Amino acid sequence: MNLDRVETKSERRRVNRRRVFYIPGYDPIHPRRYRELYRKESVAQADISGYQIGLTAKKTKAGPYGWHVQAEIEGAEVVSDVEVLVWSDIVRDSMESSIPATYLQLVQTAWTYIATGTLRRLMRLRKGPVIAALYPVGMLIAQALLAMLLVWGVARAVIQIAGLVSLSGSLVQLAGLVLGAGAGGALLRWFKKMDGKFFAYYLMHDYAYSAASRGANSPELEARMAEFTAMIASAMKDDSLDEVLVVGHSSGAHVAVSVLSDLIRQGLPAQHPQLSFLSLGQVVPMVSFLPDAYRLRADLRFLSLRAELVWVDVTAPGDGCAFALCDPVSVSGVAPQDKRWPLVFSAAFTQTLSPERWAQLRWRFFRLHFQYLCAFDQPGDYDYFRITAGPMTLKERYKDRKPSQSRIDVAVSKFTSEVPV
């Protein structure tokens, strides 16, 4: 793919000032987590790659949570302002379910993906994210079975003890069941409390969030996306900027697709900075393959045609939580003949991480899902900090980059309609 096909009014090849909008995935955590991750990992990458980078507090308290970056990379001094477009409050609200409600979500979500044929189609793409989707189902069922076993064990123990002291009857059996139910309930509450280690409830709520509406956005998310669009539109009017870069990670990638589509439909200023979109570790098919994801499929098709931006999609087969090297437009079945975007290539974890570092991380699936935002000790042509704080636009940096030959760019989704029928 030749990125020089895209023309912008500014056509600035070197960046002095950049504004970065980061859209996280389904994450209930405060955005300071991303600041600390950026601070720690940028220093590590700078030491490895031989450049300088530093973070300070955001210049103003107005607007989204963010930080100020000053860097000297590739012989140039660059200033970038990074801001997090937060929807973690919506995520937290969606996670406030009781234990019984979560198990009801499990049944409803499994039914949605299985009955519609979506799960079978997803398995044709990558097994890793499908296994990740099935993990909370299996884990929650296992927890329920353990709780039931504990109920049975406690009830049986009570009855046996009662028999030893010559007590019997229905009241003893009832007491055993009550005590057993209490123990089983306590075990389930303990599992939920410890979900920071198991991630079963977290992932169940994640998949249930989109499945509940069969791929349509909730009214709350639509309202928040409109706010995101307005923030980015304001930045596009800033003549002092050379690039406005939107980064969508995980579920944030499909949020960014719709936000940027709305932004372009509204119209960009005659003079504007380069508009760039970097999607990382995307899980777009988990939503776009659902029956009612009309809005997302229409936005994927629309954005894939636009000359107003550059869209680069980076994943890695080593990330078991992402649909690695799956072109999100093509696999969703909405790719037009004159499709421009995205440029799809791999961060190649097994090559860009040393054997020692890969051995440390390869079984830490959730940590690997965030590796795109971290340092690589054998860096290739993907460097998150050069992209977000370096002197080249996304277009210029990857103008000669070829897409990965092993990418999947054939239509797989059963549902391809962009309007309700």
C-alpha positions as MATLAB code, in Angstrom:
seq = 'MNLDRVETKSERRRVNRRRVFYIPGYDPIHPRRYRELYRKESVAQADISGYQIGLTAKKTKAGPYGWHVQAEIEGAEVVSDVEVLVWSDIVRDSMESSIPATYLQLVQTAWTYIATGTLRRLMRLRKGPVIAALYPVGMLIAQALLAMLLVWGVARAVIQIAGLVSLSGSLVQLAGLVLGAGAGGALLRWFKKMDGKFFAYYLMHDYAYSAASRGANSPELEARMAEFTAMIASAMKDDSLDEVLVVGHSSGAHVAVSVLSDLIRQGLPAQHPQLSFLSLGQVVPMVSFLPDAYRLRADLRFLSLRAELVWVDVTAPGDGCAFALCDPVSVSGVAPQDKRWPLVFSAAFTQTLSPERWAQLRWRFFRLHFQYLCAFDQPGDYDYFRITAGPMTLKERYKDRKPSQSRIDVAVSKFTSEVPV';
ca = [
       0.000    0.000    0.000;
       1.376    3.408   -1.009;
       0.624    6.009    1.652;
       1.632    8.815   -0.703;
      -1.719    8.359   -2.442;
      -3.281   10.341    0.422;
      -3.057   14.113    0.071;
      -3.737   16.576    2.886;
      -3.833   20.336    2.839;
      -0.980   20.662    5.306;
       1.368   18.031    3.813;
       3.878   18.565    6.608;
       6.452   15.803    6.632;
       8.187   16.820    9.843;
       6.354   17.201   13.118;
       7.132   19.893   15.652;
       3.850   19.694   17.571;
       1.453   16.816   17.778;
      -1.706   16.056   19.689;
      -2.444   12.429   20.518;
      -5.875   11.143   21.519;
      -5.701    7.686   23.085;
      -8.932    5.658   23.234;
      -8.532    2.696   25.608;
     -10.372   -0.575   25.371;
     -12.952   -1.968   27.778;
     -11.082   -0.907   30.898;
     -12.536    0.369   34.207;
      -9.178    1.741   35.422;
      -8.375    5.443   35.894;
      -6.392    6.903   32.965;
      -3.383    7.637   35.181;
      -2.522    3.984   34.571;
      -1.786    4.864   30.941;
       0.325    7.852   31.929;
       2.470    5.717   34.223;
       2.780    3.025   31.567;
       3.872    5.631   29.014;
       6.352    7.193   31.448;
       7.975    3.893   32.400;
       8.050    2.292   28.956;
       9.127    5.416   27.056;
      12.221    5.725   29.257;
      13.008    2.036   28.679;
      12.628    2.381   24.897;
      14.695    5.574   24.830;
      17.550    3.792   26.627;
      17.390    0.910   24.144;
      17.003    3.013   20.989;
      19.224    5.957   21.891;
      16.854    8.906   22.012;
      15.573   11.252   24.717;
      12.016   11.560   25.978;
      10.411   13.020   29.076;
       6.946   13.585   30.549;
       5.564   16.521   32.480;
       2.110   17.435   33.699;
      -0.469   18.614   31.221;
      -0.230   22.377   30.639;
      -3.899   22.960   31.435;
      -6.466   21.141   33.545;
      -9.138   21.725   30.912;
     -10.203   18.858   28.684;
      -9.392   15.156   28.994;
      -6.823   13.667   31.361;
      -3.384   13.752   29.749;
       0.311   14.587   29.862;
       2.921   16.627   28.012;
       5.799   14.908   26.175;
       9.065   16.491   25.053;
      11.400   14.349   22.984;
      14.529   14.495   20.883;
      14.217   11.690   18.369;
      15.902   11.208   14.996;
      17.727   14.521   15.375;
      14.630   16.652   15.992;
      12.909   18.157   19.016;
       9.208   17.376   19.179;
       6.405   18.332   21.564;
       3.374   16.052   21.915;
       0.322   16.343   24.119;
      -1.271   12.992   24.901;
      -4.860   12.848   26.164;
      -6.981    9.857   27.160;
     -10.548    9.834   25.887;
     -12.200    8.204   28.859;
     -15.182    5.867   28.813;
     -14.104    3.886   31.880;
     -17.158    5.143   33.811;
     -19.424    3.490   31.228;
     -17.344    0.323   31.587;
     -17.622    0.394   35.384;
     -21.386    0.858   35.212;
     -21.673   -2.137   32.873;
     -19.677   -4.251   35.326;
     -21.897   -3.547   38.335;
     -23.749   -6.828   38.108;
     -24.537   -9.269   40.872;
     -23.250  -12.837   40.722;
     -26.595  -14.235   39.490;
     -26.831  -11.424   36.890;
     -23.346  -12.272   35.623;
     -24.333  -15.901   35.134;
     -27.427  -14.744   33.269;
     -25.125  -12.628   31.079;
     -23.054  -15.741   30.438;
     -26.075  -17.605   29.077;
     -27.285  -14.649   27.010;
     -23.852  -13.877   25.550;
     -23.099  -17.492   24.680;
     -26.507  -17.804   23.039;
     -25.982  -14.637   20.985;
     -22.604  -15.708   19.607;
     -23.546  -19.352   19.049;
     -27.126  -19.056   17.777;
     -26.251  -16.346   15.256;
     -23.326  -18.361   13.874;
     -20.922  -15.577   14.864;
     -18.713  -17.780   17.042;
     -18.186  -20.285   14.234;
     -17.196  -17.495   11.842;
     -14.818  -15.944   14.355;
     -13.037  -19.265   14.761;
     -12.140  -19.165   11.067;
     -10.026  -16.101   11.762;
      -7.960  -16.657   14.894;
      -8.323  -19.262   17.618;
      -6.615  -17.094   20.261;
      -9.277  -14.419   20.783;
     -12.048  -17.013   20.531;
     -10.369  -19.019   23.287;
     -10.077  -15.782   25.254;
     -13.812  -15.282   24.744;
     -14.591  -18.827   25.900;
     -12.267  -18.554   28.902;
     -14.690  -16.596   31.152;
     -17.484  -19.008   30.242;
     -15.398  -22.013   31.255;
     -13.990  -20.309   34.340;
     -17.381  -19.151   35.629;
     -18.888  -22.597   35.056;
     -15.955  -24.153   36.917;
     -16.475  -21.725   39.801;
     -20.181  -22.606   39.915;
     -19.396  -26.335   39.924;
     -16.929  -25.902   42.769;
     -19.536  -23.959   44.712;
     -22.106  -26.709   44.121;
     -19.598  -29.324   45.212;
     -19.003  -27.348   48.393;
     -22.759  -27.120   49.022;
     -23.066  -30.895   48.649;
     -19.991  -31.552   50.819;
     -21.090  -29.302   53.667;
     -24.665  -30.624   53.607;
     -23.414  -34.220   53.636;
     -21.016  -33.489   56.477;
     -23.800  -31.916   58.575;
     -26.083  -34.904   58.011;
     -23.313  -37.360   58.918;
     -22.434  -35.437   62.071;
     -26.110  -35.302   63.016;
     -26.327  -39.055   62.550;
     -23.443  -39.614   64.946;
     -25.348  -37.828   67.705;
     -28.609  -39.581   66.844;
     -30.252  -36.618   65.124;
     -32.127  -37.089   61.917;
     -35.052  -35.802   59.952;
     -35.940  -33.121   57.485;
     -34.806  -30.271   59.749;
     -31.273  -31.664   59.784;
     -31.287  -31.970   56.021;
     -32.589  -28.427   55.700;
     -29.901  -27.156   58.065;
     -27.264  -28.949   55.988;
     -28.535  -27.372   52.794;
     -28.645  -23.905   54.377;
     -25.102  -24.187   55.700;
     -23.926  -25.629   52.408;
     -25.595  -22.850   50.434;
     -23.938  -20.300   52.678;
     -20.531  -21.868   52.096;
     -21.117  -22.087   48.342;
     -22.238  -18.472   48.179;
     -19.184  -17.398   50.179;
     -16.935  -19.228   47.720;
     -18.569  -17.502   44.732;
     -18.177  -14.120   46.431;
     -14.514  -14.902   47.061;
     -13.988  -15.757   43.391;
     -15.565  -12.443   42.399;
     -13.440  -10.545   44.910;
     -10.304  -12.193   43.510;
     -11.224  -11.546   39.887;
      -8.139   -9.363   39.540;
      -6.269  -12.657   39.305;
      -8.844  -14.713   37.390;
     -10.334  -12.064   35.006;
     -13.453  -14.196   34.559;
     -16.006  -11.546   35.550;
     -14.068   -8.796   33.770;
     -13.959  -10.652   30.453;
     -17.552  -11.838   30.794;
     -18.742   -8.256   31.194;
     -16.539   -7.195   28.272;
     -18.059   -9.646   25.801;
     -21.547   -9.236   27.242;
     -21.387   -5.461   26.713;
     -21.513   -5.752   22.916;
     -23.489   -8.991   22.792;
     -26.342   -7.512   24.851;
     -27.208   -5.181   21.956;
     -26.093   -7.650   19.254;
     -23.354   -5.266   18.122;
     -25.183   -1.936   18.342;
     -23.730    0.846   20.496;
     -25.443    1.730   23.749;
     -26.955    5.245   23.994;
     -24.361    6.081   26.658;
     -21.473    5.102   24.391;
     -22.958    6.984   21.430;
     -23.187   10.140   23.559;
     -19.587    9.748   24.713;
     -18.399    9.146   21.161;
     -20.038   12.422   20.123;
     -17.981   14.158   22.826;
     -14.813   12.485   21.528;
     -15.629   13.649   17.997;
     -16.052   17.233   19.190;
     -12.698   17.176   21.017;
     -10.823   15.906   17.977;
     -12.655   18.363   15.710;
     -11.443   21.199   17.935;
      -7.844   19.973   17.646;
      -8.143   19.841   13.859;
      -8.685   23.618   13.887;
      -5.383   24.273   15.676;
      -2.959   25.740   13.118;
       0.014   25.165   15.429;
      -0.317   21.377   15.163;
       1.408   19.291   12.505;
      -0.404   16.039   13.284;
      -3.480   14.890   15.159;
      -3.002   11.210   15.954;
      -5.841    9.024   17.227;
      -4.783    5.743   18.839;
      -7.433    3.073   19.426;
      -6.378    0.060   21.477;
      -8.338   -3.201   21.727;
     -12.072   -2.322   21.919;
     -11.032    1.312   21.594;
     -10.170    0.604   17.962;
     -13.777    0.126   16.874;
     -14.825    3.131   18.977;
     -12.195    5.181   17.113;
     -13.449    3.937   13.729;
     -16.893    5.399   14.391;
     -15.550    8.590   15.987;
     -13.283    9.317   13.015;
     -16.036    8.489   10.551;
     -18.310   11.010   12.256;
     -15.490   13.556   12.304;
     -14.897   13.291    8.550;
     -18.620   13.302    7.733;
     -18.930   16.600    9.599;
     -16.197   18.067    7.393;
     -12.614   19.088    8.181;
     -11.250   22.649    8.055;
      -9.690   23.796    4.775;
      -6.335   24.043    6.544;
      -5.757   21.274    9.050;
      -3.027   19.088   10.537;
      -2.374   15.605    9.195;
      -5.063   13.287   10.566;
      -3.684    9.868   11.520;
      -5.254    6.755   13.005;
      -3.301    3.948   14.657;
      -5.318    0.890   15.705;
      -3.537   -1.524   18.034;
      -4.474   -5.044   19.121;
      -7.940   -4.598   17.611;
     -10.857   -6.922   18.336;
     -13.199   -5.381   15.750;
     -14.647   -8.728   14.501;
     -16.033   -9.514   17.977;
     -18.457   -6.647   17.367;
     -18.666   -6.216   13.579;
     -19.628   -9.888   13.100;
     -22.736   -9.478   15.302;
     -26.115   -9.123   13.551;
     -26.967   -5.539   14.575;
     -23.520   -3.955   14.170;
     -24.847   -1.898   11.236;
     -23.260    1.321   12.447;
     -19.789   -0.185   12.848;
     -19.868   -1.982    9.484;
     -20.941    1.216    7.720;
     -18.169    3.153    9.454;
     -15.550    0.549    8.572;
     -16.482    0.775    4.907;
     -16.613    4.586    4.988;
     -13.258    5.020    6.723;
     -11.516    2.531    4.440;
     -12.149    4.874    1.497;
     -11.162    8.215    2.962;
      -8.287   10.325    1.698;
      -8.553   12.653    4.705;
      -6.582   10.349    6.968;
      -3.962    7.624    7.184;
      -4.960    4.411    8.982;
      -2.346    1.913   10.142;
      -3.422   -1.271   11.937;
      -0.817   -3.081   14.062;
      -1.366   -6.448   15.732;
       0.814   -9.486   16.444;
       0.155  -13.242   16.307;
       1.755  -13.443   19.747;
      -1.164  -11.480   21.172;
      -3.808  -14.110   21.851;
      -6.435  -11.493   22.707;
      -6.374   -9.688   19.340;
      -7.458  -10.672   15.846;
      -3.893  -10.580   14.619;
      -3.321   -9.561   10.987;
      -7.055   -9.675   10.274;
      -7.956   -6.692    8.103;
     -10.979   -5.427   10.057;
     -12.686   -4.007    6.969;
     -12.205   -7.011    4.711;
     -13.030   -9.771    7.198;
     -16.213   -7.886    8.132;
     -17.305   -8.231    4.519;
     -17.610   -4.499    3.791;
     -14.439   -3.806    1.789;
     -15.151   -1.730   -1.346;
     -13.196   -2.318   -4.541;
     -11.289    0.957   -4.179;
     -10.446    0.388   -0.517;
      -7.452    2.376    0.783;
      -7.195    1.400    4.447;
      -5.982    0.093    6.733;
      -2.337   -0.760    6.201;
      -2.085   -4.000    8.191;
       1.197   -5.279    9.547;
       2.614   -7.177   12.500;
       4.515   -5.940   15.534;
       6.170   -9.399   15.359;
       6.644   -9.994   19.086;
       8.820  -13.070   18.546;
      11.272  -10.936   16.575;
      11.057   -7.577   18.329;
      11.339   -9.100   21.793;
      14.517  -10.949   22.715;
      14.197  -14.693   23.404;
      14.660  -13.985   27.114;
      11.968  -11.299   27.191;
       9.600  -13.375   25.058;
      10.022  -16.294   27.450;
       9.025  -13.991   30.329;
       5.901  -12.684   28.592;
       4.585  -15.388   26.277;
       2.148  -16.877   28.831;
       1.113  -13.505   30.283;
      -1.723  -13.048   27.822;
      -3.189   -9.838   29.188;
       0.231   -8.202   29.518;
       1.011   -9.092   25.902;
      -2.217   -7.405   24.847;
      -0.652   -4.142   26.075;
       2.790   -4.761   24.563;
       1.989   -2.364   21.698;
       2.192    0.450   24.273;
       5.469   -0.814   25.722;
       9.187   -1.002   24.967;
      10.730   -3.605   22.666;
      14.287   -4.724   23.412;
      14.872   -5.721   19.754;
      12.793   -2.997   18.086;
      11.781   -3.228   14.449;
       9.899   -0.599   12.451;
       7.107   -0.364   15.026;
       7.935    1.900   17.970;
       4.985    3.408   19.845;
       7.093    6.268   21.177;
       8.605    7.246   17.836;
       5.053    7.295   16.452;
       3.557    9.367   19.266;
       6.569   11.584   20.066;
       8.858   11.445   17.002;
       9.311   13.950   14.145;
       7.521   11.982   11.396;
       3.813   11.756   10.701;
       2.273    8.297   10.576;
       1.955    8.743    6.820;
       5.609    9.589    6.321;
       6.861    6.906    8.703;
       5.094    4.078    6.868;
       4.853    5.437    3.324;
       6.993    2.580    1.971;
       5.767   -0.118    4.380;
       4.238   -3.148    2.707;
       1.321   -4.913    4.386;
       2.085   -8.248    6.005;
       1.785  -11.044    3.476;
       0.151  -13.327    6.042;
      -2.721  -10.927    6.715;
      -6.279  -12.222    6.384;
      -8.237   -9.988    4.008;
     -11.170  -12.122    2.843;
     -14.803  -11.693    3.867;
     -15.720  -14.029    6.733;
     -18.631  -12.415    8.552;
     -22.103  -13.826    8.023;
     -23.639  -10.400    8.602;
     -22.480   -7.693    6.195;
     -25.456   -5.326    5.964;
     -24.718   -1.708    6.852;
     -28.358   -0.700    7.342;
     -31.165   -2.482    9.217;
     -33.285   -4.630    6.969;
];
